[in-house]
């Protein structure tokens, strides 16, 4: 599958998030987990791979500099920056592109760690297994 197609699948899948449950990350992501759990393992793994590719694409010096400058956190850790990048992906393709382009109006004090576990939770649901047994690694 070409990168463009994977990106398209990733962003379409992320549109399934239920934003009515803002504040309960697992409930926001449950429709995505449910949808992926009905797919072949290869599709779950592709979603996971694309998630990590997109997260890594946000790991640039310019973005780190803007994040550090605009964040209200007393100490900016690698984990905080990773969870913020998850929040960026939750915002959708348009928001992701705005962050990449350095546009104004970007929120820096938000995190969404739960996104990291979507693929493993979908796989576990599909196989009635433990998420810790997820066989695909980034």
MDAnalysis code that builds the backbone (N, CA, C; Angstrom):
import MDAnalysis as mda
import numpy as np

u = mda.Universe.empty(414, n_residues=138, atom_resindex=np.repeat(np.arange(138), 3), trajectory=True)
u.add_TopologyAttr("name", ["N", "CA", "C"] * 138)
u.add_TopologyAttr("resid", np.arange(1, 139))
u.add_TopologyAttr("resname", ["UNK", "UNK", "UNK", "UNK", "UNK", "UNK", "UNK", "UNK", "UNK", "UNK", "UNK", "UNK", "UNK", "UNK", "UNK", "UNK", "UNK", "UNK", "UNK", "UNK", "UNK", "UNK", "UNK", "UNK", "UNK", "UNK", "UNK", "UNK", "UNK", "UNK", "UNK", "UNK", "UNK", "UNK", "UNK", "UNK", "UNK", "UNK", "UNK", "UNK", "UNK", "UNK", "UNK", "UNK", "UNK", "UNK", "UNK", "UNK", "UNK", "UNK", "UNK", "UNK", "UNK", "UNK", "UNK", "UNK", "UNK", "UNK", "UNK", "UNK", "UNK", "UNK", "UNK", "UNK", "UNK", "UNK", "UNK", "UNK", "UNK", "UNK", "UNK", "UNK", "UNK", "UNK", "UNK", "UNK", "UNK", "UNK", "UNK", "UNK", "UNK", "UNK", "UNK", "UNK", "UNK", "UNK", "UNK", "UNK", "UNK", "UNK", "UNK", "UNK", "UNK", "UNK", "UNK", "UNK", "UNK", "UNK", "UNK", "UNK", "UNK", "UNK", "UNK", "UNK", "UNK", "UNK", "UNK", "UNK", "UNK", "UNK", "UNK", "UNK", "UNK", "UNK", "UNK", "UNK", "UNK", "UNK", "UNK", "UNK", "UNK", "UNK", "UNK", "UNK", "UNK", "UNK", "UNK", "UNK", "UNK", "UNK", "UNK", "UNK", "UNK", "UNK", "UNK", "UNK", "UNK", "UNK"])
u.atoms.positions = np.array([
    [0.843, -1.179, 0.000],
    [0.000, 0.000, 0.000],
    [0.885, 1.237, 0.000],
    [0.615, 2.166, -0.899],
    [1.404, 3.392, -0.977],
    [1.138, 4.276, 0.250],
    [2.105, 5.128, 0.562],
    [1.974, 6.007, 1.725],
    [0.709, 6.850, 1.639],
    [0.396, 7.391, 0.452],
    [-0.801, 8.222, 0.306],
    [-2.037, 7.444, 0.716],
    [-2.139, 6.183, 0.259],
    [-3.306, 5.368, 0.605],
    [-3.364, 5.097, 2.103],
    [-2.211, 4.829, 2.713],
    [-2.189, 4.583, 4.154],
    [-2.606, 5.844, 4.899],
    [-2.066, 6.997, 4.478],
    [-2.468, 8.254, 5.110],
    [-3.966, 8.432, 5.019],
    [-4.517, 8.173, 3.849],
    [-5.950, 8.332, 3.640],
    [-6.735, 7.415, 4.573],
    [-6.336, 6.160, 4.678],
    [-7.006, 5.218, 5.573],
    [-6.883, 5.683, 7.024],
    [-5.701, 6.127, 7.405],
    [-5.485, 6.590, 8.770],
    [-6.422, 7.746, 9.097],
    [-6.448, 8.765, 8.233],
    [-7.262, 9.947, 8.525],
    [-8.749, 9.615, 8.489],
    [-9.182, 8.774, 7.564],
    [-10.596, 8.368, 7.529],
    [-10.966, 7.609, 8.793],
    [-10.076, 6.758, 9.241],
    [-10.336, 5.991, 10.460],
    [-10.401, 6.907, 11.670],
    [-9.527, 7.897, 11.742],
    [-9.522, 8.819, 12.874],
    [-10.793, 9.671, 12.935],
    [-11.454, 9.847, 11.815],
    [-12.717, 10.596, 11.824],
    [-13.805, 9.872, 12.615],
    [-13.587, 8.601, 12.917],
    [-14.560, 7.825, 13.687],
    [-14.549, 8.185, 15.176],
    [-13.539, 8.909, 15.627],
    [-13.463, 9.274, 17.050],
    [-14.758, 9.939, 17.485],
    [-15.200, 9.591, 18.682],
    [-16.429, 10.163, 19.220],
    [-16.087, 11.302, 20.169],
    [-16.107, 12.490, 19.641],
    [-15.707, 13.672, 20.415],
    [-16.738, 14.081, 21.461],
    [-17.879, 13.402, 21.490],
    [-18.869, 13.665, 22.538],
    [-18.342, 13.251, 23.911],
    [-17.300, 12.432, 23.918],
    [-16.747, 11.946, 25.180],
    [-15.434, 12.632, 25.533],
    [-15.270, 13.883, 25.085],
    [-14.049, 14.620, 25.398],
    [-13.807, 14.565, 26.902],
    [-12.585, 14.224, 27.267],
    [-12.239, 14.058, 28.677],
    [-12.114, 12.602, 29.064],
    [-12.695, 11.702, 28.272],
    [-12.550, 10.261, 28.485],
    [-11.924, 9.685, 27.214],
    [-10.602, 9.677, 27.194],
    [-9.859, 9.328, 25.982],
    [-10.244, 7.966, 25.414],
    [-10.438, 6.986, 26.289],
    [-10.791, 5.644, 25.814],
    [-12.138, 5.640, 25.100],
    [-13.091, 6.387, 25.611],
    [-14.408, 6.449, 24.957],
    [-14.332, 7.204, 23.637],
    [-13.501, 8.227, 23.568],
    [-13.314, 8.959, 22.311],
    [-12.796, 8.001, 21.242],
    [-11.891, 7.130, 21.617],
    [-11.240, 6.229, 20.671],
    [-11.970, 4.913, 20.448],
    [-12.977, 4.610, 21.256],
    [-13.639, 3.307, 21.162],
    [-14.164, 2.988, 19.759],
    [-14.780, 3.932, 19.037],
    [-15.230, 3.605, 17.679],
    [-14.080, 3.222, 16.744],
    [-12.923, 3.800, 16.948],
    [-11.756, 3.454, 16.139],
    [-11.289, 2.047, 16.483],
    [-11.227, 1.745, 17.769],
    [-10.838, 0.400, 18.210],
    [-11.821, -0.631, 17.664],
    [-13.103, -0.344, 17.780],
    [-14.126, -1.274, 17.281],
    [-13.979, -1.505, 15.783],
    [-13.803, -0.435, 15.035],
    [-13.665, -0.527, 13.578],
    [-12.437, -1.352, 13.194],
    [-11.292, -1.043, 13.793],
    [-10.068, -1.759, 13.461],
    [-10.133, -3.222, 13.877],
    [-10.841, -3.503, 14.960],
    [-10.927, -4.894, 15.438],
    [-11.663, -5.791, 14.451],
    [-12.367, -5.206, 13.513],
    [-13.080, -5.977, 12.495],
    [-12.241, -6.179, 11.235],
    [-11.042, -5.633, 11.207],
    [-10.165, -5.700, 10.042],
    [-9.128, -6.812, 10.202],
    [-8.486, -7.159, 9.085],
    [-7.376, -8.108, 9.128],
    [-6.244, -7.538, 9.969],
    [-5.453, -8.426, 10.532],
    [-4.309, -7.980, 11.327],
    [-3.412, -7.046, 10.529],
    [-3.219, -7.332, 9.253],
    [-2.340, -6.495, 8.430],
    [-2.839, -5.053, 8.377],
    [-4.145, -4.858, 8.394],
    [-4.709, -3.509, 8.374],
    [-4.475, -2.819, 9.719],
    [-4.645, -3.559, 10.795],
    [-4.364, -3.015, 12.131],
    [-2.899, -2.598, 12.209],
    [-2.012, -3.443, 11.706],
    [-0.576, -3.143, 11.747],
    [-0.250, -1.940, 10.868],
    [-0.898, -1.832, 9.715],
    [-0.672, -0.681, 8.838],
    [-1.112, 0.615, 9.515],
    [-2.251, 0.565, 10.210],
    [-2.709, 1.739, 10.949],
    [-1.658, 2.133, 11.977],
    [-1.151, 1.159, 12.702],
    [-0.142, 1.402, 13.727],
    [1.128, 1.982, 13.110],
    [1.573, 1.404, 12.003],
    [2.771, 1.907, 11.329],
    [2.585, 3.355, 10.885],
    [1.421, 3.651, 10.324],
    [1.180, 5.015, 9.861],
    [1.078, 5.988, 11.029],
    [0.480, 5.562, 12.118],
    [0.451, 6.379, 13.329],
    [1.872, 6.783, 13.707],
    [2.763, 5.822, 13.777],
    [4.136, 6.105, 14.180],
    [4.874, 6.933, 13.143],
    [4.615, 6.698, 11.864],
    [5.225, 7.522, 10.817],
    [4.806, 8.983, 10.964],
    [3.522, 9.204, 11.208],
    [3.019, 10.568, 11.367],
    [3.566, 11.219, 12.637],
    [3.645, 10.440, 13.718],
    [4.231, 10.972, 14.956],
    [5.683, 11.389, 14.731],
    [6.426, 10.537, 14.045],
    [7.834, 10.862, 13.775],
    [7.968, 12.080, 12.863],
    [7.023, 12.254, 11.952],
    [7.101, 13.412, 11.049],
    [6.922, 14.734, 11.794],
    [6.341, 14.670, 12.981],
    [6.172, 15.868, 13.812],
    [7.362, 16.100, 14.742],
    [8.311, 15.222, 14.694],
    [9.479, 15.290, 15.574],
    [10.616, 15.997, 14.851],
    [10.438, 17.308, 14.669],
    [11.461, 18.122, 13.998],
    [11.935, 19.208, 14.957],
    [13.097, 19.740, 14.675],
    [13.640, 20.789, 15.545],
    [12.717, 21.996, 15.623],
    [12.162, 22.410, 14.479],
    [11.281, 23.586, 14.474],
    [10.028, 23.348, 15.309],
    [9.439, 22.173, 15.179],
    [8.220, 21.879, 15.943],
    [8.549, 21.749, 17.422],
    [9.649, 21.103, 17.746],
    [10.066, 20.985, 19.155],
    [10.295, 22.379, 19.746],
    [10.937, 23.237, 18.986],
    [11.202, 24.604, 19.456],
    [9.899, 25.353, 19.725],
    [8.952, 25.278, 18.800],
    [7.656, 25.947, 18.997],
    [6.918, 25.348, 20.195],
    [6.951, 24.031, 20.308],
    [6.272, 23.358, 21.425],
    [6.877, 23.808, 22.754],
    [8.185, 23.781, 22.849],
    [8.868, 24.157, 24.089],
    [8.596, 25.612, 24.444],
    [8.609, 26.479, 23.452],
    [8.378, 27.917, 23.665],
    [6.941, 28.203, 24.110],
    [5.989, 27.468, 23.574],
    [4.572, 27.758, 23.811],
    [3.918, 26.912, 24.893],
    [4.602, 25.919, 25.377],
    [4.027, 25.038, 26.381],
    [4.087, 25.693, 27.759],
    [3.055, 25.463, 28.567],
    [3.032, 25.980, 29.932],
    [3.640, 25.001, 30.930],
    [4.076, 23.836, 30.432],
    [4.657, 22.848, 31.328],
    [5.954, 23.379, 31.917],
    [6.200, 23.111, 33.199],
    [7.425, 23.557, 33.837],
    [8.632, 22.825, 33.263],
    [8.430, 21.572, 32.949],
    [9.491, 20.756, 32.371],
    [8.898, 20.008, 31.186],
    [9.504, 20.119, 30.032],
    [9.001, 19.453, 28.842],
    [9.786, 18.161, 28.655],
    [9.117, 17.050, 28.895],
    [9.762, 15.749, 28.754],
    [9.490, 15.170, 27.376],
    [10.242, 14.151, 27.024],
    [10.008, 13.439, 25.768],
    [8.589, 12.877, 25.742],
    [8.124, 12.355, 26.878],
    [6.770, 11.800, 26.937],
    [5.722, 12.871, 26.681],
    [5.873, 14.029, 27.307],
    [4.913, 15.120, 27.093],
    [4.852, 15.502, 25.622],
    [6.000, 15.594, 24.987],
    [6.048, 15.959, 23.574],
    [5.402, 14.873, 22.710],
    [5.629, 13.613, 23.039],
    [5.000, 12.514, 22.314],
    [3.479, 12.557, 22.472],
    [2.999, 12.758, 23.688],
    [1.553, 12.777, 23.931],
    [0.896, 13.990, 23.273],
    [1.628, 15.109, 23.169],
    [1.113, 16.264, 22.446],
    [1.002, 15.946, 20.956],
    [1.993, 15.263, 20.407],
    [1.929, 14.891, 18.995],
    [0.729, 13.969, 18.748],
    [0.389, 13.117, 19.699],
    [-0.822, 12.295, 19.595],
    [-2.055, 13.194, 19.530],
    [-2.079, 14.229, 20.357],
    [-3.185, 15.182, 20.332],
    [-3.297, 15.832, 18.956],
    [-2.160, 16.160, 18.362],
    [-2.163, 16.764, 17.026],
    [-2.837, 15.824, 16.025],
    [-2.509, 14.544, 16.077],
    [-3.123, 13.580, 15.154],
    [-4.619, 13.443, 15.424],
    [-5.010, 13.511, 16.668],
    [-6.428, 13.464, 17.002],
    [-7.173, 14.626, 16.356],
    [-6.488, 15.737, 16.180],
    [-7.094, 16.926, 15.584],
    [-7.423, 16.786, 14.108],
    [-6.916, 15.756, 13.469],
    [-7.222, 15.510, 12.065],
    [-6.151, 16.011, 11.114],
    [-6.342, 15.672, 9.856],
    [-5.348, 15.977, 8.824],
    [-5.105, 17.482, 8.674],
    [-6.163, 18.267, 8.708],
    [-6.017, 19.721, 8.542],
    [-5.200, 20.315, 9.696],
    [-5.497, 19.886, 10.917],
    [-4.771, 20.381, 12.085],
    [-3.309, 19.929, 12.037],
    [-3.090, 18.671, 11.676],
    [-1.744, 18.118, 11.520],
    [-0.945, 18.968, 10.527],
    [-1.546, 19.252, 9.380],
    [-0.860, 20.064, 8.365],
    [-0.581, 21.476, 8.860],
    [-1.477, 22.037, 9.656],
    [-1.265, 23.371, 10.223],
    [-0.067, 23.358, 11.180],
    [0.043, 22.318, 11.975],
    [1.182, 22.194, 12.892],
    [2.472, 22.079, 12.087],
    [2.454, 21.230, 11.080],
    [3.649, 21.050, 10.242],
    [4.063, 22.371, 9.580],
    [3.080, 23.169, 9.204],
    [3.346, 24.436, 8.517],
    [3.684, 25.578, 9.477],
    [3.553, 25.344, 10.782],
    [3.872, 26.383, 11.760],
    [2.827, 27.475, 11.862],
    [1.584, 27.145, 11.575],
    [0.501, 28.139, 11.616],
    [0.200, 28.558, 13.054],
    [-0.404, 29.702, 13.184],
    [-0.849, 30.197, 14.492],
    [-2.104, 29.461, 14.928],
    [-2.445, 29.589, 16.191],
    [-3.664, 28.992, 16.712],
    [-3.509, 27.546, 17.140],
    [-2.286, 27.077, 17.242],
    [-2.028, 25.704, 17.642],
    [-2.074, 25.620, 19.172],
    [-2.745, 24.593, 19.674],
    [-2.812, 24.367, 21.125],
    [-1.617, 23.500, 21.531],
    [-0.893, 23.942, 22.541],
    [0.329, 23.246, 22.947],
    [0.213, 22.539, 24.286],
    [-0.801, 22.814, 25.058],
    [-0.898, 22.250, 26.401],
    [-1.908, 21.109, 26.470],
    [-1.972, 20.328, 25.412],
    [-2.905, 19.211, 25.346],
    [-2.132, 17.925, 25.092],
    [-2.670, 16.833, 25.590],
    [-2.040, 15.525, 25.396],
    [-3.116, 14.494, 25.103],
    [-2.714, 13.416, 24.417],
    [-3.660, 12.345, 24.119],
    [-2.919, 11.012, 23.998],
    [-2.337, 10.579, 25.098],
    [-1.524, 9.365, 25.150],
    [-2.277, 8.132, 24.661],
    [-3.568, 8.048, 24.919],
    [-4.344, 6.845, 24.608],
    [-4.267, 6.444, 23.141],
    [-3.983, 7.396, 22.259],
    [-3.890, 7.079, 20.836],
    [-2.797, 6.045, 20.559],
    [-1.769, 6.034, 21.376],
    [-0.663, 5.094, 21.193],
    [-1.106, 3.638, 21.297],
    [-2.223, 3.386, 21.943],
    [-2.641, 2.015, 22.249],
    [-3.817, 1.527, 21.412],
    [-4.258, 2.317, 20.455],
    [-5.426, 1.958, 19.652],
    [-5.224, 0.636, 18.920],
    [-4.122, 0.500, 18.209],
    [-3.902, -0.707, 17.399],
    [-3.809, -1.949, 18.278],
    [-3.067, -1.860, 19.355],
    [-2.932, -3.044, 20.228],
    [-4.271, -3.378, 20.900],
    [-5.065, -2.372, 21.231],
    [-6.377, -2.643, 21.825],
    [-7.331, -3.250, 20.798],
    [-7.247, -2.789, 19.554],
    [-8.079, -3.364, 18.493],
    [-7.684, -4.809, 18.234],
    [-6.400, -5.068, 18.180],
    [-5.915, -6.436, 17.973],
    [-6.373, -7.337, 19.127],
    [-6.237, -6.851, 20.351],
    [-6.629, -7.641, 21.521],
    [-8.129, -7.942, 21.497],
    [-8.929, -6.958, 21.128],
    [-10.376, -7.176, 21.043],
    [-10.688, -8.216, 19.971],
    [-10.050, -8.096, 18.839],
    [-10.287, -9.017, 17.732],
    [-9.962, -10.462, 18.131],
    [-8.867, -10.640, 18.838],
    [-8.379, -11.982, 19.174],
    [-8.753, -12.430, 20.583],
    [-9.561, -11.627, 21.274],
    [-9.922, -11.930, 22.659],
    [-8.653, -12.259, 23.457],
    [-7.703, -11.347, 23.359],
    [-6.387, -11.548, 23.963],
    [-6.023, -10.332, 24.807],
    [-4.882, -10.409, 25.431],
    [-4.358, -9.296, 26.216],
    [-3.613, -8.330, 25.284],
    [-3.788, -7.041, 25.494],
    [-3.095, -6.044, 24.675],
    [-1.582, -6.195, 24.785],
    [-1.110, -6.666, 25.931],
    [0.338, -6.835, 26.124],
    [0.919, -7.897, 25.189],
    [0.062, -8.737, 24.602],
    [0.518, -9.798, 23.703],
    [0.524, -9.355, 22.231],
    [0.250, -8.094, 21.987],
    [0.224, -7.540, 20.622],
    [1.528, -7.903, 19.906],
    [1.421, -8.557, 18.742],
    [2.622, -9.092, 18.103],
    [3.350, -8.137, 17.152],
    [2.826, -6.949, 16.954],
    [3.434, -6.035, 15.994],
    [4.171, -4.930, 16.742],
    [5.370, -4.703, 16.353],
    [6.163, -3.677, 17.022],
    [6.605, -2.645, 16.008],
    [6.611, -1.383, 16.420],
    [7.005, -0.287, 15.555],
    [8.433, -0.458, 15.137],
])
